[in-house]
Amino acid sequence: MQHLQPNTTLQGGKYRIERVLGQGGFGITYLAVQTSLQRKVAIKEFFMKDFCSRDESTTILTSSTGSNKMVEQYKKKFIKEARNLARLHHPNIINVIDVFEENSTVYYTMPYLAGGSLQDYVKAHGPLSESEAMKYIRQIASALKYMHEEEHICHYDVKPANILLDDKDNAVLIDFGISKNYDAAGHETTTTPVGMSEGYAPIEQYQQNVEEFSPVSDVYALGATLYFLLHGKRPVSAVHRASGTALLMNKQLSQGIKDIINASMKISKRERANSVDGFLKDGYFSEQKTNSFNNSVADDEETIIEKPIRQEYKTNVAEVNEASSIWKYILGALLIVALIAGYMYYNKVSSQNNKPQIEKASYQDYFDK
């Protein structure tokens, strides 16, 4: 058993679990009832799926001393996540109602948003119109601008599944599990690794290159989220794009939207739009005459193809492909040499066959000797 069962109570009956809403690598989120107010809430429980288990009393256990140390490290980060959320005050960021420890783990309580995620909405209704998509994107961009400029926090997991809709059809950013705080000098305040979501994470997250404060990582994820809302599918991952795989674009999109997606989803951090302002201001990207728009999509095109960027990312897939091509040439040359050698050997054997033959001993005679 991993998750709490329905009707389990927490905090002496203050909360009653109804069901599981979702589970990731570091936590389980439940739908619950705050009994005193008879209102529904969401409760997130710290639970590392690969290292934690639960006994019959609901207490969480770890398998070994080494695992316990790592779990404790991430538990501290979970508590920090709750405290970070509790101090954030923005209409498009989920707020924390309560934080408490129980069952040898930590929980925090949030409002329950019944509208579901943008991912679920698009799967149910299909791609959104540009105006509808930009409404939600601008709301999340506003939340990120507040985080970046006032709190020095990067989210690092912006994606449609982490954007919920409230009862007024407003977008709300959730799940700060892999977010990072940075000090005034722009250096990370914790060294725990950052995960990534395929299709939405920029290439620097795959390389754990997030030590310095850099809002451009969230810019990439927000651009990828916009892409999903308009196409109904996840964009090609940054790793595959770095090797030259095309990012397909709907030809019917306006040039302004193409500019936003193109400028925000550049593979290179240095070429990418450096803030979320472009999502908030109409025409902002087209007015910025920078090299971020060298590869913008024309009206009669439908793909963006990024060139490999070996000079900045020395371990990306492009280099692996380049090395593979070199080996193909080497193997081809070796094959030609082998064919020539075989031909020479055949001629030699043929000439020897014209000479008188000496009777050969049988295999049994050979072993008898």
ROBA-263746 format. One record per residue: residue in one letter; y, z, x of N, C-alpha, C, O, CB in turn. Coordinates in steps of 0.05 Angstrom, whole numbers, plus 5000, padded with zeros to 4 digits. Atoms other than C-alpha are relative to their C-alpha. Glycine has a CB too. Example, Ala and Ser with C-alpha at 12.3 -4.5 7.8 and 13.67 -1.06 7.14 Angstrom:
BEGIN
a497650005018491051565246502450005018502450135039500150254980
s497649994984497951435273502250144985504450184995500949715009
//
This chain:
BEGIN
m497650005017500050005000502550005018502750165036500050244981
q497550014985506849815027502450104984504050264993500649725010
h497649945015511949884971499550244981497250314975500949764984
l500249785020513450464924499149894973499849664965502850144997
q501050095026509950414857502050054978503750234980497350154994
p498349955023513450364790499950284990497750414990499349814977
n499749725010515951034762500050215022500250445016497750064980
t499649814978516251344831502950104999504749944994499449885028
t497249895001522351804833500950085028499350145045500250254982
l498849934975527051934890502350204995503550204973501149755015
q497849805002532152494904499650184976501550244960502749854998
g500649805021528752974856500449894972501150044953501850235003
g499850125026528852484798502749864995503149764973499750214979
k497450145003535852204809499749704996501149584981501850055024
y500650285003532951514816497049964993495350105002500649855027
r502750075008526751204784499549715006500949534996499450074970
i500650274992523550584814498849854977497049954963498050005024
e501250175020522050014766498249785012496049755003502249874983
r501750214987519649444810501349915026503649985032499749764981
v499150114975520349084876501749744994500849574979497749935020
l498450245002525948564881499549815023499749575019503050084999
g500550174977524348314950499350165024499950405025502449825006
q500749864976521648485018500449815024499649585023497150104999
g499750154975523548255088498650145023497050325018503049955006
g501249884977521648435158500850295005499350445018500549845024
f498949734994525849075159500450174975501250404978502649975015
g499549835023526349315088498949894974498149664972503050034997
i500950075027524149315015502350074981503450294982497350154993
t498049955020529149254958498850034973497149874964502249775000
y501249935026527549564891502249984978504550034983498750275000
l498449955024530449534821499350284991497050354988499449784977
a500449725008531450254799502050074979503949934973500250195024
v498249895020534850674746501250255011499850435020498550054973
q498749754994540051194763500050164974501550114955503049955011
t500649875025537651684711502350154987502550154962497750205004
s497749845012543952104702501949824985503149914965501450155022
l498150185013548051494683498649784984499849624970501849875020
q501650205014542351074655501049715006501349554988500050054970
r499250274992544650474695498149895022496950055037502950005011
k501850124981540649984737501549975027503849915028499149724990
v498950024973541649994812497949865017495549845010500850285012
a501850104980538549654873499850205022501950305032500949715010
i500449814978535550104926498649865022496449745019498450254990
k501350124976534049854996498750225017500050415024502049845016
e501549814984528750225035499449895028498649665030497350084986
f500750084973527850185111497050005002495750214999501450175021
f503050024997520749925123499549765017499849535007498649984972
m500650224982518749505183497149914993495250055000500350085030
k502550095011513149095153497749995021495450055014500349724988
d502150034980509348975218499350265015497450275030500949805021
f500549754985509649695243499850254983499150464993502350045020
c500049765017509950155183497849974979496949754971502750034986
s501949995022504850375131500850244983502750394991497050025010
r499349785018505050875074497550144990495550014982501649894976
d502349865010500251425056500350054970502249964957499750275015
e500049975029498551644985502350174990502950164966497450134992
s497849835009504352134984502749855002504849974997500150255017
t497750184997509251544995501450035027503449895032502050054978
t498749974974511051795065499349775018497149675018499050275013
i500450234982511951245116499050095027499950295038502749855004
l501349934975507651255179500349765019500649535011497150074996
t500150214980507750865245497450035015496250255017502450015019
s502750014989501550665283499750135028497550225035499149725002
s500349894973503050905354502750115010504850084997499149775020
t497649894988508051265399502049785007504449815002499350175025
g498250224993510850605424501349884976503749824976498549795016
s498950115025511650335354502150194988504150114977497849944980
n498249805012514950985332502749995013504850015000498850285003
k497450014987520350925385501649754991504049774987499649985031
m498650245009521950215364500950034971503249954964498249755003
v499349965028521950395290502450184998504250134982497650124985
e497849825000526650975304502649865008504749924997499550245018
q497750154991531350505341501249834977503649824972499349825024
y499150175022531650025282500850164976502550074960497849804992
k499249835023532150595232503050085004504550094985498250254999
k497249934994538650805267501849774993504049804983500350085030
k498450235006541150095260500249974969502349894959498749745012
f500050015029539250115186502150194988503650124970497250064988
i498049805009543350745176502849905006504749934990499550285014
k497450114993549050415213500849774981503249754974500049895029
e499550215020548449815166501150124974503050014963497449844995
a499149875025549150275106502950115003504550084985498150234992
r497349894996555250615136502149785003504349814993500150185025
n498150234998558449945154500649894972503049844966498749785017
l499650105027557449705082501750194984503450114968497349964987
a498549805015560250355055502949995005504650064988498950285005
r497250004993566750255091501349734994503849704996500450065030
l498950275006567549515072500950004971499450084953497949785005
h498850015027572049415012501049724994503349655001502250214996
h499350285007572148694987498549924975496249994972499449805024
p501350065026570648414918497549825003495949814985501949864982
n502350184997565547924947498050105021496549955032501049725009
i502049864983561648424989498850224984500250384972501350115027
i501449795015556448874959500950285011501350315035496949985003
n499249744991558449604961497750214998495950174982502550104984
v502149804999554250224975500850244983503050344985499550095029
i499549775018553650774923499150265013500450475010498649964973
d501249754990549251274960498349935024497249715026498350144978
v501850024977545451375025498550265003499750485001501649935027
f501549754998539751875034497449955016496549725018499450124972
e502550014986533452035074497850134984498350344972500250135028
e502349905015526652145042497549845009497849625018500449984969
n502550134993519351975055499949905030498649705036499549764982
s499950064971520751965131501449735005500849595024497250005012
t498550254996525351365121502850044988503650264980498549764988
v497250005009532451185097500349804977499049594976502049945023
y499450175023534950895031503049984997504550165004498750114975
y497350015011541550635006500149854974498549674969502049875020
t499950095028543550484935502449824996504649885007500150234981
m497950205006547749884911500049934971498149994957499749755018
p500150105028549849594844497949794998497549635016502849894992
y502050215006544549154813501549764988502849794967497750104981
l498750255010547048434804497849834987496149715001501449855023
a502250135015542848114750500149695001498349564992500150084972
g499750295000545447404762498249855019498049615018502849935007
g501750134981540547274818501549885023503949905025498349794986
s498750114976541846904883500849714995499849584976498150015023
l499250295001545146224894497649835005497449604995502249945020
q502450164995538445984921498449974975497649744968498350145022
d501550015025534946154856501549824980500349674965499650284988
y498450165019540645844816499749705005499449554986503050095001
v500250284994540345184852497249894995496949674986500849955030
k502750095005532845154848499549964970497949794962498050215011
a500450025029533245254773501749784987500849654968500850274987
h498150195013539244794758500649755016501949575006502550144995
g499450234983539444304816502650035015504050235012500149754983
p497649994983545144144865502550044983502749954960500349755017
l497649945015552044384845502149785005501849625023501250275010
s497850184996558343974837501750115024501450345031501849984974
e498349924978563443994894501850244993502150435008501649775011
s498149795008568244424855498650274996499650485003501549924974
e501549755005562944934834499050115026499250365031497649944982
a501049904974559944974904502350125016502050335028498849775016
m497849904984566845064936501150264989502350425003502249795002
k499149755012568545614887498550235013499750435022499650004969
y501649794988562746034913500550035030500650255041497049964994
i499650004971563745824985502750135008502850285028499849715011
r497349884993571146024985499950304996501250455011502249874982
q500249715004569346704957498550145024499450355033498550074974
i501549894977564246825013501749975026501650145043497349875003
a498350044977569146535064502250225001502850325022501449734999
s498049795002574347045040498750275010500050425024501050044972
a501449764991569147605051499650005030500050205044497450034986
l500450024971567547355121502650025016502750145037498649735007
k497449974986574847285140500950295002501850385023502249844984
y499449715000575848015121498350145020499350305036499550124972
m501849884981569748215161500849945029500950115046497149914996
h499450084973571747815222502650115010502850215032500049695001
e497349944991579147965225500750294998502250405014502049844985
e499349725004579448675199497950205010498650435017500650054971
e502149814993572748985216498449925025496850085034498150024977
h501450104976570248575276496950014996495550125013500850175024
i502850025006563448465244499249714995500649574982499350184975
c501250255006559147845244497550054983495950224989499349835026
h502249965018554047775188497349905012495350045011500549874973
y502350134987549047305223497749934981495649854991499050175022
d502250085018544947185160501149894974500049954952498150234995
v498950125024549346805112498249774991497749595007503049905005
k501850215012544846375067500050044970500750254960497150025013
p499949985029544046224993498450244989499250354968498949754988
a501649785010538646764985501550275003500850464990497450025015
n498549754996543647295010502749994986504550154993500450045030
i497550015016549147104961499150034971497849854960501649735005
l500749955028548347404891502449944982504749934991499150294997
l498050055021552147254827500350254983498350354973499449754984
d499749775017555247824788500449914971500149674965502550175009
d499850075029556347854712502549844993502749754970499950254984
k497750175004562947484720499949745015501949595018502650155008
d500550254985559846904759501549995026502449775034500749764982
n498849994973562847124825497850045021495850175016502150225002
a501949984978559147064891500450265015502750345021500249765019
v499949744985557447714928498149985023495749925020499350244981
l501650014976554947744999498450265004499550485001501849955025
i501749764997549048215012498549985027498949805043498050024977
d501949994978543848395066501449985027501649775039498049784997
f498749984974547448625129498050105021498850235041502450194998
g502149894983540748785163500249915029499450075047497449934990
i499850094972542148365226502949975008503449845029498449745004
s497250024993549648415226500650165026499150345033501950104977
k499349864975553148645290503050084999504749934990499449825024
n497349914996559349055303500949945029499249945047500250314994
y498950054974563848895361502450185005503950254986500849705004
d497749834994568949335397502549845003502549594999499550165026
a497450134998576249175408500149785021501649595018502250205006
a500150204979574548775470498149774993497949585008499150135026
g501850215009569548355431497250025010495749825008501149745009
h502849964990563148645461498350144978499350314964500050175026
e501849885020557148825418499750305004499650395027497349865000
t500349714998556249565403497150094999496550325003501650144978
t502949954998548649515397498749765013499749545012498850064971
t501450214986543549115436497549914986495849784998499450085028
t502450085015538249025382500149704996502349584991499850154973
p500150295004535948295377500949914973500750064953497249895006
v499250115025538747855323497949794991497149625007502849875002
g501950205011533947465278501549754992503949724997498550124976
m498850255009535146785249498549894976496149934973500149795022
s501250135024533946405184500049705005502149585009501650074974
e500350294994531345695194501849834983501849864958497049924997
g498250185015536445175175502850104998504749954995498949954973
y497349885003542245665170501150125025503550165028499950214978
a499149874975542445985239500949795020499549595024497850175012
p499150184978546445645295498250035024496750235026502950055007
i501950004977542945495360500350255018498450345031500449755017
e499649764983546146095396498450244991497750415007502950075001
q501749775010542146575351497249975010495850175015500250014970
y502750044989535646255374499850095028497750185038499249714997
q500049934972537746395445501150285005501550375028501849805015
q498949734998540347105430502750015015503250205029498050185013
n497450024986547146885455502250094981504049944973500649705009
v498149885019551147355411501350255010502250424995498750054973
e498949764989553647875459503050034996504050254994499450015030
e497150005004560947685450500749934971499349764958501349805020
f499150055027564647685384500649714996502349605011502450184993
s499650285003564446985357499549924970497249874962498149845018
p500250075028565846825283498749734995497949674973502650014987
v501150285004563446105295497150004991496249814980500449845025
s502849985008556246335284499950024969498249884957498650245013
d499949985029557946535212501149744988500449674965501650244991
v498950265009561945885205497849804996497749664976502249895020
y502350195002555645475219498350074976497649894960498350025026
a501749925022551545875169501349954973500049874954499350305002
l498650055025556945805115500049704994499749614971502950115001
g500150295003557145045127497249924991497049744974500749865026
a502850065008549545025121499550084971498049954957498050135019
t500349915027549945415057501349814980500249744959501350284996
l498750215016554944915029498349754997498049634976502749935012
y501850235000550144365049497850044979497249864964498849955028
f502249955019544544695009501049984971499649874954498850285005
l499050005027548844794947500549714990500149664966502650164999
l499450275009550644054946497649815001497649604988502249895018
h502450184997543843754965497550124988495649974983499649955029
g502449885011538944254937497750045019495550095011499149854977
k502149974980535144295002501250135025503650105030498649735006
r499149874975535544685067500649795021499149595024497850195010
p499350204979538944305124498050025024496650225027502850045011
v501750004976535144105187500950225019503350285021500249725014
s499349774982534844685237501649905023501649675031497450135010
a498350064977539744715295498449915024499349745039501750255007
v501750084977534044655345499249714997499349565017497550185001
h500850285004531544005315502549815002502249595013498649964973
r497650174998538643735309500949975029502049765037502350124983
a499350024971539843895383498349795014499249695035499750285013
s501750214988534143415399500649734989499349534997497150074996
g499250265010537442865359499249934972499749724962498949795018
t500850045028534542945289502549984983504450134985498150224990
a497650055017539442685237500250204978498250304967499849724988
l499449835023542743125185500849814977503049694978502250215006
l499450195021542442705121502150114982502150344974497449944984
m497849925017548642715078500049814975499549584978502749995015
n499650165025549742485006502449825002504649925007500150184975
k497850194997554041855009502250044979504449964982499049724999
q498149975022557342054943502050235005503950264990498650044974
l498249784995560642674973502749905009503049695022498850195021
s497350074992568142654984500250035031498850195043502150174986
q499649984971570642555055500850295009500050385030502149805010
g499249734993573843245054497750195002497650365020501950114979
i502449834999567143585039498349925025497350105038498349974974
k501550094976563743165093501350125025499950205044499949695002
d498649884977569143395142499450295004499050395026503149964997
i500549714998567944125125497250055011496850215029500250134972
i502849964991560344075134499749925029498550065045498049844982
n500350114973560943655197501350195021500150255041501349735002
a498649834981566144105231498850285003498950405024502950024992
s501149734999562744755213497150005011496350215021499950124972
m502850014991555644525233499749865026497549765032498349874979
k500350114973557044265303498050175015498050425012502749995015
i502049854984551344465350501450175021500850415023498049805013
s498649854979556044665406502050194988503650124971501449805019
k498049805009559945305394502849915006504649964990499450275013
r497350074991565845015432501249774983503649754982499949915029
e499050215017566344415385500350074971501649944955498349755003
r500149915028565244795321502750114991504250235007497850204995
a497649875011570945015275499850305006497750425003500249954970
n500149734989572845705302500650224980500850454988501850025023
s499649795020574346065236499349894973498849654970503050095001
v500750095027572846045162502449894985502149834961498750234985
d497650105014579945815146499649734987500749684966502349995020
g500550265010577445115136498749994972499149814957498349845019
f501249985026573445345076501950094979501550064955497650185001
l498149875019579445685045502449824994503749854973501050255012
k497650165003584845145053499249714996497949595013501950035024
d500650295004584344445023501349835021503749875028501149924972
g499050184980585143905075500450125028501549995045502649894991
y499549874974585244405132498649855023499849815044499050294999
f501550134979579844055172501149725007501349655030497049974993
s498950274995582743355164502750015014503549825027500249844974
e497449974987589543615187499750095029501550045045501750204985
q500549904973586543925250499049765017496649705016498150245001
k500950244984586343325298498750105026499950095047502449825006
t501449904977581143615344497449855003496649694986499450314998
n502550144995574643375375497850094981495550004983499250035028
s502149915019570943745320499349784980497349804965501050244985
f500450205021571443105278499349735011499449534997502549984983
n500750254988569242575327497649864986497549624984499350045029
n502450115013562642485289500150034970498050034957497550135011
s499949975029565242565218498849764986498849544997502950054991
v501550215014561442165167501949824985503549914969497950124981
a498450205015564741525141498849964973496650054967500149735016
d500950035028564241335068497549844997496049874978502249874984
d502350175003558840815081497650105017495749965020500749725008
e502249894985554441265124498850244986500050354967501050095028
e501249775013549641815105498650195020497250375012497949904980
t501249814980547642155170502050095021503949955027497649865014
i498649904976550442585225497850025021495850165016501550284995
i502049974979546642515290501550135024503350015035498749725008
e498849864977548443015344498649915026496249875026499750314997
k501150064974547542825417498950265012500050475008502149875018
p501049764987543243305458502250125018503849975029497549935017
i497949864986547643825492498950165023499250405024501750184981
r501449874978543743975555501850175018501050385028498549805017
q498249864982549844195594500650284991501250465007502549855004
e499349735010551044795549497550164994497450414999501749984975
y502449865008544044975525497749895017496449705009499449984970
k501850114980539344885584497050014991495349885003500350155025
t502849975008533045075546499549884973497549954960499250295000
n500450105027533844675483497849784999496849705019502649894988
v502250195004528844185454500649735012498749605020499549974970
a499350264989532643585480498949975029497949765036503049955000
e501050014972530743755552497049975000495949835017500850255015
v502950035001523443835532499349724995497449615007498950194978
n500650285007523543145501500649815024499149625029501749914976
e499350164977527042855563497850035021497049835033502750095012
a502149964980521743165608497549854991496049745008499450305003
s502350145010516342885563500149705006498149575013499650044970
s499650284994519242185572499549935029498349735035502849914992
i500450044971519242255648497050005006496049835021501450225016
w502949984995511842455647498649754989496649665000498950254986
k501250245010510341845604500249785020498249635024501449914973
y499750204979513141395659498150055023496949865034502949995010
i501849934977509241765713497149944993495749825009500350305007
l502750055008502741725674499549704998497349615004499450134972
g500350295001503940975662499649885028497949715031502449884987
a500250094972504840865737497250065011496049905024502250125018
l502749924990498441255752497849834988495949775001499550304994
l502050175013494640835702499849735013497749625016500649974970
i500050264987496840195735498650015027497149845034503049905004
v501349964974494740465804497050014996495449905012501150255014
a502949965004487940665775498749734993496549685002499650204977
l501250265007486839965746499749825025497749685028501849864979
i500250164975488439635813497750095017496249935028502750025016
a502249884984483740115849497349924989495449865004500350305002
g502550075013478339975798499249715005496949645010500150054971
y500650284995479039225807499149955029497349795033502649834995
m500850034972478539285883497250115004495649995019502050155019
y502649884998472439735876497949814988495749784999499850274986
y501950185013469139235829499449765018497149685020501149894973
n500450224982470138665879498250085023496549925032502649895010
k501649904977467139085935497150034992495349945007501150275010
v502749965009461039265894498649734995496249705001499950164974
s501150265006460038545873499149865025497049735026502049824985
s500750124975460038315945497550135013495950005025502350015020
q502349864989455038845964497449934985495249944996500450314998
n502450075016450338635908498749745010496449695004500849974970
n501150254989449437965943498450045025497149865035502349805006
k501549934976446438316003497250094992496850174969501450225016
p502849905006438838496008500250294992501750455004498249975025
q500049725010437539135969497850165011495550065015499849994970
i502049814990433939745996499150164976500750264961501250185022
e501049855023429340075946500850295001500650425021496949985000
k498949735002432240735922497850194991496050114976502450014981
a502049805008428141375914500650084972502950084963500150245019
s499649905027427041645844501350275001501450405022497350014985
y498849745001430642275821498050225007498750425019501250064972
q502049804994424142655825499450025029499050245040497449944984
d500450014971423042425897502250165014501850305034499849715011
y497749874988430042675913499750304999500250445018502649914987
f500249725003428843365885497650115015497750345025499850084970
d502349914985421943405918500750055030499550225043497749804998
k499249974972425343325986501650265003502450325025501649775009
//
